[in-house]
């Protein structure tokens, strides 16, 4: 099995896995499910054995708190990080930790859920390699407004209005480069 390019694995990893798949030299995309601090060393071992890994996705149940080990992983070849499946909205402090982490510094493409608009600014300003940012934004005020509207043209119009407001806010708060 030395030709594995895509791997979706749930931790904990069974010890037999390493005897079946000792190397992951061709692995380009890795999805880790049921992530948790107790499995940090197993995930880091996967990353260490995948020198050509390009994309890393972390899936985590909503019931679990965000694990700090997420900010400690390293792999020099990962440039795409997908955290939007964590079922967690990152706050400003967590966005700061991510942007300063090894994976955050080299990240070019980021999928993430954020608590507020300031988190977006934080990520854009601090992640120097970032080229593409895809966010799910937890805006409670506007989410409530959307739930109150009917599921019809009024809903779509309100959603478009909120998106336009966010774009204008970002234009006002981000430098032109």
VMD Tcl script that builds the backbone (N, CA, C; Angstrom):
set m [mol new atoms 531]
animate dup $m
set s [atomselect $m all]
$s set {name element resname resid chain x y z} {
  {N N UNK 1 A 0.802 -1.203 0.000}
  {CA C UNK 1 A 0.000 0.000 0.000}
  {C C UNK 1 A 0.844 1.267 0.000}
  {N N UNK 2 A 1.983 1.266 -0.625}
  {CA C UNK 2 A 2.811 2.467 -0.606}
  {C C UNK 2 A 2.311 3.572 -1.537}
  {N N UNK 3 A 1.277 3.304 -2.327}
  {CA C UNK 3 A 0.795 4.283 -3.296}
  {C C UNK 3 A -0.417 5.072 -2.821}
  {N N UNK 4 A -0.702 5.078 -1.554}
  {CA C UNK 4 A -1.863 5.794 -1.022}
  {C C UNK 4 A -1.664 7.298 -1.220}
  {N N UNK 5 A -2.646 7.934 -1.895}
  {CA C UNK 5 A -2.597 9.379 -2.109}
  {C C UNK 5 A -3.609 10.116 -1.244}
  {N N UNK 6 A -4.729 9.458 -0.931}
  {CA C UNK 6 A -5.790 10.061 -0.129}
  {C C UNK 6 A -6.130 9.110 1.003}
  {N N UNK 7 A -6.187 9.652 2.222}
  {CA C UNK 7 A -6.456 8.806 3.382}
  {C C UNK 7 A -7.423 9.520 4.312}
  {N N UNK 8 A -8.481 8.819 4.690}
  {CA C UNK 8 A -9.424 9.291 5.703}
  {C C UNK 8 A -9.310 8.305 6.853}
  {N N UNK 9 A -8.852 8.794 7.991}
  {CA C UNK 9 A -8.580 7.892 9.113}
  {C C UNK 9 A -9.218 8.436 10.386}
  {N N UNK 10 A -9.705 7.524 11.194}
  {CA C UNK 10 A -10.305 7.884 12.475}
  {C C UNK 10 A -9.338 7.493 13.575}
  {N N UNK 11 A -9.062 8.422 14.471}
  {CA C UNK 11 A -8.188 8.116 15.597}
  {C C UNK 11 A -9.043 7.641 16.765}
  {N N UNK 12 A -8.527 6.739 17.600}
  {CA C UNK 12 A -7.154 6.263 17.645}
  {C C UNK 12 A -6.851 5.305 16.489}
  {N N UNK 13 A -5.583 5.277 16.124}
  {CA C UNK 13 A -5.113 4.430 15.040}
  {C C UNK 13 A -4.672 3.093 15.627}
  {N N UNK 14 A -5.171 2.037 15.062}
  {CA C UNK 14 A -4.810 0.689 15.483}
  {C C UNK 14 A -3.329 0.455 15.167}
  {N N UNK 15 A -2.611 -0.175 16.082}
  {CA C UNK 15 A -1.177 -0.439 15.884}
  {C C UNK 15 A -0.891 -1.254 14.628}
  {N N UNK 16 A -1.821 -2.074 14.207}
  {CA C UNK 16 A -1.632 -2.869 12.993}
  {C C UNK 16 A -1.538 -1.990 11.745}
  {N N UNK 17 A -2.101 -0.804 11.801}
  {CA C UNK 17 A -2.055 0.108 10.655}
  {C C UNK 17 A -0.616 0.356 10.219}
  {N N UNK 18 A 0.272 0.580 11.187}
  {CA C UNK 18 A 1.664 0.908 10.869}
  {C C UNK 18 A 2.408 -0.273 10.248}
  {N N UNK 19 A 2.008 -1.493 10.570}
  {CA C UNK 19 A 2.654 -2.649 9.932}
  {C C UNK 19 A 2.143 -2.834 8.501}
  {N N UNK 20 A 0.920 -2.428 8.253}
  {CA C UNK 20 A 0.356 -2.523 6.902}
  {C C UNK 20 A 0.816 -1.353 6.037}
  {N N UNK 21 A 0.868 -0.164 6.642}
  {CA C UNK 21 A 1.235 1.053 5.912}
  {C C UNK 21 A 2.384 1.741 6.651}
  {N N UNK 22 A 3.624 1.279 6.476}
  {CA C UNK 22 A 4.744 1.864 7.213}
  {C C UNK 22 A 5.143 3.257 6.714}
  {N N UNK 23 A 4.887 3.527 5.439}
  {CA C UNK 23 A 5.258 4.826 4.857}
  {C C UNK 23 A 4.072 5.422 4.110}
  {N N UNK 24 A 4.040 6.731 4.061}
  {CA C UNK 24 A 2.985 7.454 3.345}
  {C C UNK 24 A 3.623 8.476 2.407}
  {N N UNK 25 A 4.618 8.035 1.664}
  {CA C UNK 25 A 5.398 8.945 0.821}
  {C C UNK 25 A 4.602 9.601 -0.301}
  {N N UNK 26 A 3.505 8.989 -0.718}
  {CA C UNK 26 A 2.709 9.555 -1.816}
  {C C UNK 26 A 1.433 10.238 -1.337}
  {N N UNK 27 A 1.227 10.237 -0.039}
  {CA C UNK 27 A 0.003 10.814 0.511}
  {C C UNK 27 A -0.058 12.310 0.227}
  {N N UNK 28 A -1.158 12.756 -0.402}
  {CA C UNK 28 A -1.350 14.168 -0.742}
  {C C UNK 28 A -2.442 14.815 0.108}
  {N N UNK 29 A -3.422 13.999 0.528}
  {CA C UNK 29 A -4.561 14.535 1.264}
  {C C UNK 29 A -4.902 13.613 2.430}
  {N N UNK 30 A -5.026 14.202 3.619}
  {CA C UNK 30 A -5.308 13.442 4.834}
  {C C UNK 30 A -6.503 14.054 5.553}
  {N N UNK 31 A -7.464 13.211 5.893}
  {CA C UNK 31 A -8.605 13.618 6.712}
  {C C UNK 31 A -8.519 12.838 8.017}
  {N N UNK 32 A -8.475 13.563 9.126}
  {CA C UNK 32 A -8.409 12.946 10.454}
  {C C UNK 32 A -9.739 13.198 11.152}
  {N N UNK 33 A -10.415 12.127 11.547}
  {CA C UNK 33 A -11.702 12.233 12.237}
  {C C UNK 33 A -11.559 11.874 13.703}
  {N N UNK 34 A -12.463 12.433 14.509}
  {CA C UNK 34 A -12.480 12.222 15.961}
  {C C UNK 34 A -11.187 12.703 16.597}
  {N N UNK 35 A -10.747 13.844 16.155}
  {CA C UNK 35 A -9.508 14.439 16.650}
  {C C UNK 35 A -9.622 14.742 18.138}
  {N N UNK 36 A -8.535 14.567 18.864}
  {CA C UNK 36 A -8.494 14.898 20.281}
  {C C UNK 36 A -7.060 14.966 20.764}
  {N N UNK 37 A -6.819 15.722 21.826}
  {CA C UNK 37 A -5.455 15.890 22.353}
  {C C UNK 37 A -4.791 14.559 22.694}
  {N N UNK 38 A -5.571 13.591 23.131}
  {CA C UNK 38 A -4.979 12.311 23.527}
  {C C UNK 38 A -4.361 11.572 22.344}
  {N N UNK 39 A -4.730 11.969 21.135}
  {CA C UNK 39 A -4.203 11.308 19.941}
  {C C UNK 39 A -3.194 12.177 19.198}
  {N N UNK 40 A -2.715 13.225 19.839}
  {CA C UNK 40 A -1.783 14.155 19.203}
  {C C UNK 40 A -0.579 13.437 18.603}
  {N N UNK 41 A 0.024 12.546 19.358}
  {CA C UNK 41 A 1.237 11.878 18.866}
  {C C UNK 41 A 0.937 11.000 17.654}
  {N N UNK 42 A -0.232 10.372 17.616}
  {CA C UNK 42 A -0.586 9.553 16.452}
  {C C UNK 42 A -0.763 10.415 15.203}
  {N N UNK 43 A -1.423 11.546 15.363}
  {CA C UNK 43 A -1.628 12.440 14.211}
  {C C UNK 43 A -0.293 13.011 13.758}
  {N N UNK 44 A 0.559 13.415 14.694}
  {CA C UNK 44 A 1.866 13.949 14.315}
  {C C UNK 44 A 2.704 12.879 13.618}
  {N N UNK 45 A 2.599 11.625 14.043}
  {CA C UNK 45 A 3.305 10.534 13.366}
  {C C UNK 45 A 2.821 10.396 11.927}
  {N N UNK 46 A 1.517 10.494 11.716}
  {CA C UNK 46 A 0.982 10.480 10.348}
  {C C UNK 46 A 1.596 11.611 9.524}
  {N N UNK 47 A 1.627 12.800 10.095}
  {CA C UNK 47 A 2.187 13.961 9.393}
  {C C UNK 47 A 3.673 13.764 9.102}
  {N N UNK 48 A 4.394 13.203 10.053}
  {CA C UNK 48 A 5.830 12.967 9.872}
  {C C UNK 48 A 6.107 11.951 8.764}
  {N N UNK 49 A 5.209 11.008 8.583}
  {CA C UNK 49 A 5.414 9.956 7.576}
  {C C UNK 49 A 4.851 10.337 6.202}
  {N N UNK 50 A 4.372 11.558 6.073}
  {CA C UNK 50 A 3.769 12.006 4.812}
  {C C UNK 50 A 4.502 13.252 4.306}
  {N N UNK 51 A 5.680 13.082 3.713}
  {CA C UNK 51 A 6.492 14.234 3.308}
  {C C UNK 51 A 5.920 15.045 2.143}
  {N N UNK 52 A 4.938 14.506 1.430}
  {CA C UNK 52 A 4.359 15.216 0.287}
  {C C UNK 52 A 2.895 15.579 0.518}
  {N N UNK 53 A 2.488 15.591 1.771}
  {CA C UNK 53 A 1.106 15.922 2.116}
  {C C UNK 53 A 0.824 17.376 1.762}
  {N N UNK 54 A -0.259 17.604 1.055}
  {CA C UNK 54 A -0.621 18.967 0.649}
  {C C UNK 54 A -1.828 19.482 1.437}
  {N N UNK 55 A -2.823 18.614 1.661}
  {CA C UNK 55 A -4.074 19.045 2.285}
  {C C UNK 55 A -4.357 18.237 3.550}
  {N N UNK 56 A -4.680 18.959 4.616}
  {CA C UNK 56 A -5.021 18.339 5.896}
  {C C UNK 56 A -6.397 18.822 6.324}
  {N N UNK 57 A -7.284 17.873 6.613}
  {CA C UNK 57 A -8.625 18.180 7.113}
  {C C UNK 57 A -8.765 17.560 8.492}
  {N N UNK 58 A -9.246 18.361 9.434}
  {CA C UNK 58 A -9.498 17.871 10.787}
  {C C UNK 58 A -11.006 17.884 11.005}
  {N N UNK 59 A -11.567 16.718 11.313}
  {CA C UNK 59 A -12.987 16.586 11.652}
  {C C UNK 59 A -13.086 16.332 13.144}
  {N N UNK 60 A -13.992 17.048 13.790}
  {CA C UNK 60 A -14.152 16.873 15.233}
  {C C UNK 60 A -15.618 17.033 15.585}
  {N N UNK 61 A -16.101 16.198 16.490}
  {CA C UNK 61 A -17.482 16.300 16.941}
  {C C UNK 61 A -17.708 17.626 17.645}
  {N N UNK 62 A -18.923 18.155 17.485}
  {CA C UNK 62 A -19.280 19.408 18.137}
  {C C UNK 62 A -19.238 19.268 19.660}
  {N N UNK 63 A -19.503 18.071 20.143}
  {CA C UNK 63 A -19.551 17.845 21.591}
  {C C UNK 63 A -18.170 17.958 22.244}
  {N N UNK 64 A -17.116 17.835 21.449}
  {CA C UNK 64 A -15.759 17.914 21.996}
  {C C UNK 64 A -15.249 19.353 21.954}
  {N N UNK 65 A -14.534 19.789 22.979}
  {CA C UNK 65 A -13.941 21.126 22.927}
  {C C UNK 65 A -12.788 21.152 21.926}
  {N N UNK 66 A -12.462 22.339 21.451}
  {CA C UNK 66 A -11.328 22.473 20.543}
  {C C UNK 66 A -10.067 22.047 21.282}
  {N N UNK 67 A -9.295 21.214 20.659}
  {CA C UNK 67 A -8.095 20.679 21.290}
  {C C UNK 67 A -6.882 21.536 20.949}
  {N N UNK 68 A -6.082 21.845 21.939}
  {CA C UNK 68 A -4.917 22.706 21.751}
  {C C UNK 68 A -3.841 22.048 20.896}
  {N N UNK 69 A -3.849 20.728 20.799}
  {CA C UNK 69 A -2.845 20.046 19.979}
  {C C UNK 69 A -2.951 20.462 18.518}
  {N N UNK 70 A -4.108 20.930 18.115}
  {CA C UNK 70 A -4.304 21.394 16.743}
  {C C UNK 70 A -3.279 22.458 16.365}
  {N N UNK 71 A -2.874 23.264 17.323}
  {CA C UNK 71 A -1.949 24.364 17.070}
  {C C UNK 71 A -0.484 23.932 17.169}
  {N N UNK 72 A -0.241 22.655 17.450}
  {CA C UNK 72 A 1.131 22.167 17.633}
  {C C UNK 72 A 1.612 21.272 16.499}
  {N N UNK 73 A 0.739 20.899 15.592}
  {CA C UNK 73 A 1.139 20.013 14.500}
  {C C UNK 73 A 2.094 20.714 13.552}
  {N N UNK 74 A 2.949 19.912 12.916}
  {CA C UNK 74 A 3.850 20.475 11.907}
  {C C UNK 74 A 4.046 19.484 10.772}
  {N N UNK 75 A 4.136 20.034 9.578}
  {CA C UNK 75 A 4.446 19.285 8.365}
  {C C UNK 75 A 4.752 20.344 7.318}
  {N N UNK 76 A 5.978 20.353 6.819}
  {CA C UNK 76 A 6.438 21.422 5.930}
  {C C UNK 76 A 5.718 21.475 4.594}
  {N N UNK 77 A 5.065 20.400 4.190}
  {CA C UNK 77 A 4.447 20.398 2.863}
  {C C UNK 77 A 2.953 20.730 2.864}
  {N N UNK 78 A 2.322 20.823 4.029}
  {CA C UNK 78 A 0.884 21.129 4.086}
  {C C UNK 78 A 0.664 22.608 3.783}
  {N N UNK 79 A -0.150 22.866 2.746}
  {CA C UNK 79 A -0.473 24.245 2.373}
  {C C UNK 79 A -1.974 24.501 2.346}
  {N N UNK 80 A -2.753 23.441 2.520}
  {CA C UNK 80 A -4.211 23.587 2.557}
  {C C UNK 80 A -4.719 22.973 3.849}
  {N N UNK 81 A -5.418 23.779 4.632}
  {CA C UNK 81 A -5.889 23.361 5.945}
  {C C UNK 81 A -7.400 23.547 6.012}
  {N N UNK 82 A -8.095 22.464 6.289}
  {CA C UNK 82 A -9.553 22.509 6.356}
  {C C UNK 82 A -9.997 22.230 7.785}
  {N N UNK 83 A -10.468 23.290 8.443}
  {CA C UNK 83 A -10.913 23.179 9.834}
  {C C UNK 83 A -12.409 23.422 9.966}
  {N N UNK 84 A -13.087 23.609 8.850}
  {CA C UNK 84 A -14.513 23.907 8.900}
  {C C UNK 84 A -15.362 22.710 9.309}
  {N N UNK 85 A -14.782 21.528 9.309}
  {CA C UNK 85 A -15.511 20.328 9.739}
  {C C UNK 85 A -15.313 20.057 11.234}
  {N N UNK 86 A -14.623 20.946 11.917}
  {CA C UNK 86 A -14.410 20.794 13.362}
  {C C UNK 86 A -15.683 21.041 14.160}
  {N N UNK 87 A -16.702 21.585 13.521}
  {CA C UNK 87 A -17.943 21.927 14.222}
  {C C UNK 87 A -17.662 22.879 15.379}
  {N N UNK 88 A -16.686 23.748 15.185}
  {CA C UNK 88 A -16.285 24.708 16.209}
  {C C UNK 88 A -16.057 26.052 15.530}
  {N N UNK 89 A -16.561 27.110 16.136}
  {CA C UNK 89 A -16.299 28.456 15.634}
  {C C UNK 89 A -15.089 29.015 16.370}
  {N N UNK 90 A -14.047 29.342 15.634}
  {CA C UNK 90 A -12.807 29.845 16.214}
  {C C UNK 90 A -13.005 31.279 16.684}
  {N N UNK 91 A -12.562 31.567 17.916}
  {CA C UNK 91 A -12.621 32.935 18.422}
  {C C UNK 91 A -11.309 33.650 18.081}
  {N N UNK 92 A -11.192 34.907 18.491}
  {CA C UNK 92 A -10.010 35.701 18.127}
  {C C UNK 92 A -8.716 35.109 18.688}
  {N N UNK 93 A -8.749 34.647 19.931}
  {CA C UNK 93 A -7.548 34.058 20.532}
  {C C UNK 93 A -7.117 32.797 19.777}
  {N N UNK 94 A -8.076 31.965 19.429}
  {CA C UNK 94 A -7.765 30.738 18.685}
  {C C UNK 94 A -7.252 31.058 17.279}
  {N N UNK 95 A -7.796 32.093 16.668}
  {CA C UNK 95 A -7.305 32.514 15.349}
  {C C UNK 95 A -5.866 33.017 15.456}
  {N N UNK 96 A -5.561 33.736 16.544}
  {CA C UNK 96 A -4.177 34.172 16.779}
  {C C UNK 96 A -3.247 32.972 16.921}
  {N N UNK 97 A -3.652 31.994 17.723}
  {CA C UNK 97 A -2.838 30.784 17.903}
  {C C UNK 97 A -2.634 30.061 16.576}
  {N N UNK 98 A -3.698 29.939 15.804}
  {CA C UNK 98 A -3.597 29.268 14.508}
  {C C UNK 98 A -2.646 30.009 13.578}
  {N N UNK 99 A -2.777 31.321 13.508}
  {CA C UNK 99 A -1.948 32.099 12.575}
  {C C UNK 99 A -0.468 32.045 12.941}
  {N N UNK 100 A -0.155 31.789 14.207}
  {CA C UNK 100 A 1.246 31.707 14.648}
  {C C UNK 100 A 1.777 30.273 14.668}
  {N N UNK 101 A 0.903 29.313 14.441}
  {CA C UNK 101 A 1.320 27.908 14.474}
  {C C UNK 101 A 2.108 27.561 13.219}
  {N N UNK 102 A 2.807 26.458 13.272}
  {CA C UNK 102 A 3.593 25.997 12.127}
  {C C UNK 102 A 2.719 25.823 10.888}
  {N N UNK 103 A 1.583 25.152 11.045}
  {CA C UNK 103 A 0.685 24.952 9.907}
  {C C UNK 103 A 0.065 26.270 9.450}
  {N N UNK 104 A -0.231 27.158 10.381}
  {CA C UNK 104 A -0.835 28.443 10.032}
  {C C UNK 104 A 0.098 29.352 9.260}
  {N N UNK 105 A 1.363 29.359 9.617}
  {CA C UNK 105 A 2.348 30.224 8.953}
  {C C UNK 105 A 2.494 29.865 7.481}
  {N N UNK 106 A 2.465 28.581 7.158}
  {CA C UNK 106 A 2.680 28.153 5.771}
  {C C UNK 106 A 1.379 27.949 4.997}
  {N N UNK 107 A 0.234 28.096 5.662}
  {CA C UNK 107 A -1.063 27.819 5.046}
  {C C UNK 107 A -1.373 28.807 3.920}
  {N N UNK 108 A -1.737 28.271 2.762}
  {CA C UNK 108 A -2.126 29.083 1.612}
  {C C UNK 108 A -3.639 29.074 1.398}
  {N N UNK 109 A -4.285 27.975 1.765}
  {CA C UNK 109 A -5.733 27.828 1.600}
  {C C UNK 109 A -6.303 27.374 2.940}
  {N N UNK 110 A -7.254 28.153 3.463}
  {CA C UNK 110 A -7.825 27.843 4.774}
  {C C UNK 110 A -9.346 27.831 4.696}
  {N N UNK 111 A -9.931 26.737 5.195}
  {CA C UNK 111 A -11.374 26.615 5.374}
  {C C UNK 111 A -11.597 26.621 6.883}
  {N N UNK 112 A -12.438 27.541 7.380}
  {CA C UNK 112 A -12.574 27.674 8.829}
  {C C UNK 112 A -13.913 28.307 9.189}
  {N N UNK 113 A -14.379 28.022 10.401}
  {CA C UNK 113 A -15.558 28.676 10.979}
  {C C UNK 113 A -15.038 29.699 11.989}
  {N N UNK 114 A -15.560 30.923 11.934}
  {CA C UNK 114 A -15.106 31.958 12.865}
  {C C UNK 114 A -16.289 32.574 13.605}
  {N N UNK 115 A -15.986 33.062 14.814}
  {CA C UNK 115 A -16.994 33.673 15.675}
  {C C UNK 115 A -17.499 35.015 15.166}
  {N N UNK 116 A -16.575 35.825 14.663}
  {CA C UNK 116 A -16.965 37.184 14.304}
  {C C UNK 116 A -16.079 37.743 13.194}
  {N N UNK 117 A -16.421 38.925 12.735}
  {CA C UNK 117 A -15.703 39.542 11.614}
  {C C UNK 117 A -14.257 39.867 11.962}
  {N N UNK 118 A -13.991 40.209 13.209}
  {CA C UNK 118 A -12.628 40.539 13.610}
  {C C UNK 118 A -11.690 39.348 13.422}
  {N N UNK 119 A -12.212 38.149 13.569}
  {CA C UNK 119 A -11.402 36.944 13.341}
  {C C UNK 119 A -10.908 36.891 11.898}
  {N N UNK 120 A -11.749 37.319 10.975}
  {CA C UNK 120 A -11.369 37.314 9.557}
  {C C UNK 120 A -10.187 38.250 9.343}
  {N N UNK 121 A -10.284 39.447 9.906}
  {CA C UNK 121 A -9.198 40.430 9.788}
  {C C UNK 121 A -7.918 39.855 10.377}
  {N N UNK 122 A -8.030 39.269 11.543}
  {CA C UNK 122 A -6.887 38.663 12.227}
  {C C UNK 122 A -6.201 37.633 11.331}
  {N N UNK 123 A -6.964 36.738 10.747}
  {CA C UNK 123 A -6.395 35.692 9.892}
  {C C UNK 123 A -5.722 36.283 8.660}
  {N N UNK 124 A -6.387 37.227 8.015}
  {CA C UNK 124 A -5.838 37.824 6.789}
  {C C UNK 124 A -4.542 38.576 7.076}
  {N N UNK 125 A -4.509 39.313 8.172}
  {CA C UNK 125 A -3.315 40.103 8.499}
  {C C UNK 125 A -2.146 39.247 8.983}
  {N N UNK 126 A -2.433 38.166 9.689}
  {CA C UNK 126 A -1.367 37.396 10.331}
  {C C UNK 126 A -0.898 36.163 9.571}
  {N N UNK 127 A -1.696 35.659 8.659}
  {CA C UNK 127 A -1.296 34.463 7.906}
  {C C UNK 127 A -0.680 34.926 6.586}
  {N N UNK 128 A 0.622 35.129 6.616}
  {CA C UNK 128 A 1.335 35.789 5.519}
  {C C UNK 128 A 1.312 35.013 4.206}
  {N N UNK 129 A 1.145 33.714 4.241}
  {CA C UNK 129 A 1.129 32.907 3.014}
  {C C UNK 129 A -0.280 32.701 2.458}
  {N N UNK 130 A -1.284 33.160 3.186}
  {CA C UNK 130 A -2.679 32.901 2.828}
  {C C UNK 130 A -3.052 33.528 1.485}
  {N N UNK 131 A -3.600 32.702 0.588}
  {CA C UNK 131 A -4.079 33.170 -0.714}
  {C C UNK 131 A -5.589 33.040 -0.826}
  {N N UNK 132 A -6.147 32.005 -0.184}
  {CA C UNK 132 A -7.585 31.746 -0.262}
  {C C UNK 132 A -8.103 31.487 1.150}
  {N N UNK 133 A -9.157 32.215 1.523}
  {CA C UNK 133 A -9.789 32.047 2.830}
  {C C UNK 133 A -11.277 31.804 2.606}
  {N N UNK 134 A -11.743 30.654 3.040}
  {CA C UNK 134 A -13.158 30.319 2.923}
  {C C UNK 134 A -13.684 30.160 4.340}
  {N N UNK 135 A -14.663 30.998 4.679}
  {CA C UNK 135 A -15.140 31.027 6.062}
  {C C UNK 135 A -16.623 30.711 6.162}
  {N N UNK 136 A -16.977 30.205 7.323}
  {CA C UNK 136 A -18.353 30.169 7.781}
  {C C UNK 136 A -18.340 31.105 8.974}
  {N N UNK 137 A -19.183 32.102 8.926}
  {CA C UNK 137 A -19.155 33.177 9.909}
  {C C UNK 137 A -20.352 33.038 10.834}
  {N N UNK 138 A -20.114 33.029 12.117}
  {CA C UNK 138 A -21.164 32.901 13.119}
  {C C UNK 138 A -21.594 34.287 13.570}
  {N N UNK 139 A -22.515 34.858 12.841}
  {CA C UNK 139 A -23.021 36.184 13.179}
  {C C UNK 139 A -24.412 36.009 13.778}
  {N N UNK 140 A -24.479 35.944 15.098}
  {CA C UNK 140 A -25.741 35.634 15.766}
  {C C UNK 140 A -26.846 36.628 15.443}
  {N N UNK 141 A -26.521 37.911 15.402}
  {CA C UNK 141 A -27.545 38.922 15.128}
  {C C UNK 141 A -28.179 38.687 13.763}
  {N N UNK 142 A -27.346 38.550 12.756}
  {CA C UNK 142 A -27.874 38.369 11.414}
  {C C UNK 142 A -28.491 36.995 11.229}
  {N N UNK 143 A -27.980 35.998 11.927}
  {CA C UNK 143 A -28.583 34.663 11.843}
  {C C UNK 143 A -30.010 34.696 12.374}
  {N N UNK 144 A -30.216 35.424 13.468}
  {CA C UNK 144 A -31.571 35.561 14.014}
  {C C UNK 144 A -32.464 36.274 13.013}
  {N N UNK 145 A -31.946 37.333 12.397}
  {CA C UNK 145 A -32.725 38.059 11.392}
  {C C UNK 145 A -33.118 37.143 10.247}
  {N N UNK 146 A -32.197 36.291 9.820}
  {CA C UNK 146 A -32.482 35.386 8.712}
  {C C UNK 146 A -33.538 34.357 9.094}
  {N N UNK 147 A -33.491 33.877 10.326}
  {CA C UNK 147 A -34.471 32.883 10.756}
  {C C UNK 147 A -35.872 33.479 10.817}
  {N N UNK 148 A -35.961 34.789 11.079}
  {CA C UNK 148 A -37.264 35.432 11.191}
  {C C UNK 148 A -37.921 35.670 9.834}
  {N N UNK 149 A -37.129 35.737 8.795}
  {CA C UNK 149 A -37.699 35.985 7.470}
  {C C UNK 149 A -38.235 34.691 6.875}
  {N N UNK 150 A -39.132 34.848 5.938}
  {CA C UNK 150 A -39.696 33.677 5.253}
  {C C UNK 150 A -38.667 33.067 4.328}
  {N N UNK 151 A -38.802 31.777 4.087}
  {CA C UNK 151 A -37.905 31.082 3.159}
  {C C UNK 151 A -38.417 31.359 1.745}
  {N N UNK 152 A -38.039 32.490 1.233}
  {CA C UNK 152 A -38.438 32.878 -0.119}
  {C C UNK 152 A -37.491 33.966 -0.607}
  {N N UNK 153 A -37.979 34.808 -1.489}
  {CA C UNK 153 A -37.133 35.875 -2.025}
  {C C UNK 153 A -36.661 36.826 -0.930}
  {N N UNK 154 A -37.501 37.057 0.068}
  {CA C UNK 154 A -37.114 37.944 1.166}
  {C C UNK 154 A -35.892 37.383 1.903}
  {N N UNK 155 A -35.870 36.083 2.107}
  {CA C UNK 155 A -34.738 35.415 2.756}
  {C C UNK 155 A -33.471 35.594 1.928}
  {N N UNK 156 A -33.578 35.301 0.637}
  {CA C UNK 156 A -32.405 35.431 -0.238}
  {C C UNK 156 A -31.923 36.876 -0.296}
  {N N UNK 157 A -32.850 37.810 -0.344}
  {CA C UNK 157 A -32.469 39.225 -0.377}
  {C C UNK 157 A -31.758 39.630 0.912}
  {N N UNK 158 A -32.254 39.173 2.042}
  {CA C UNK 158 A -31.632 39.496 3.337}
  {C C UNK 158 A -30.250 38.858 3.431}
  {N N UNK 159 A -30.124 37.636 2.961}
  {CA C UNK 159 A -28.831 36.953 2.983}
  {C C UNK 159 A -27.826 37.688 2.095}
  {N N UNK 160 A -28.258 38.124 0.938}
  {CA C UNK 160 A -27.394 38.892 0.034}
  {C C UNK 160 A -26.997 40.213 0.680}
  {N N UNK 161 A -27.938 40.863 1.338}
  {CA C UNK 161 A -27.660 42.130 2.017}
  {C C UNK 161 A -26.600 41.934 3.108}
  {N N UNK 162 A -26.727 40.886 3.886}
  {CA C UNK 162 A -25.750 40.595 4.945}
  {C C UNK 162 A -24.380 40.322 4.336}
  {N N UNK 163 A -24.332 39.554 3.263}
  {CA C UNK 163 A -23.060 39.272 2.582}
  {C C UNK 163 A -22.437 40.550 2.053}
  {N N UNK 164 A -23.252 41.411 1.470}
  {CA C UNK 164 A -22.747 42.683 0.946}
  {C C UNK 164 A -22.208 43.569 2.065}
  {N N UNK 165 A -22.887 43.561 3.207}
  {CA C UNK 165 A -22.410 44.333 4.356}
  {C C UNK 165 A -21.056 43.814 4.831}
  {N N UNK 166 A -20.891 42.507 4.857}
  {CA C UNK 166 A -19.613 41.921 5.264}
  {C C UNK 166 A -18.513 42.306 4.285}
  {N N UNK 167 A -18.789 42.216 3.002}
  {CA C UNK 167 A -17.790 42.584 1.991}
  {C C UNK 167 A -17.392 44.045 2.160}
  {N N UNK 168 A -18.357 44.930 2.355}
  {CA C UNK 168 A -18.045 46.347 2.541}
  {C C UNK 168 A -17.235 46.555 3.818}
  {N N UNK 169 A -17.601 45.862 4.889}
  {CA C UNK 169 A -16.867 45.973 6.146}
  {C C UNK 169 A -15.421 45.523 5.957}
  {N N UNK 170 A -15.222 44.424 5.248}
  {CA C UNK 170 A -13.864 43.940 4.984}
  {C C UNK 170 A -13.080 44.947 4.151}
  {N N UNK 171 A -13.709 45.536 3.158}
  {CA C UNK 171 A -13.037 46.559 2.339}
  {C C UNK 171 A -12.597 47.735 3.206}
  {N N UNK 172 A -13.443 48.107 4.154}
  {CA C UNK 172 A -13.136 49.237 5.034}
  {C C UNK 172 A -12.029 48.922 6.035}
  {N N UNK 173 A -11.845 47.656 6.374}
  {CA C UNK 173 A -10.912 47.290 7.441}
  {C C UNK 173 A -9.637 46.587 6.988}
  {N N UNK 174 A -9.570 46.228 5.733}
  {CA C UNK 174 A -8.361 45.568 5.225}
  {C C UNK 174 A -7.603 46.500 4.292}
  {N N UNK 175 A -6.282 46.473 4.368}
  {CA C UNK 175 A -5.500 47.310 3.449}
  {C C UNK 175 A -5.556 46.741 2.033}
  {N N UNK 176 A -5.471 47.617 1.063}
  {CA C UNK 176 A -5.385 47.171 -0.330}
  {C C UNK 176 A -3.973 46.692 -0.575}
  {N N UNK 177 A -3.837 45.537 -1.204}
  {CA C UNK 177 A -2.486 45.027 -1.478}
  {C C UNK 177 A -2.292 44.798 -2.947}
}
mol reanalyze $m
mol bondsrecalc $m
mol representation Tube
mol addrep $m
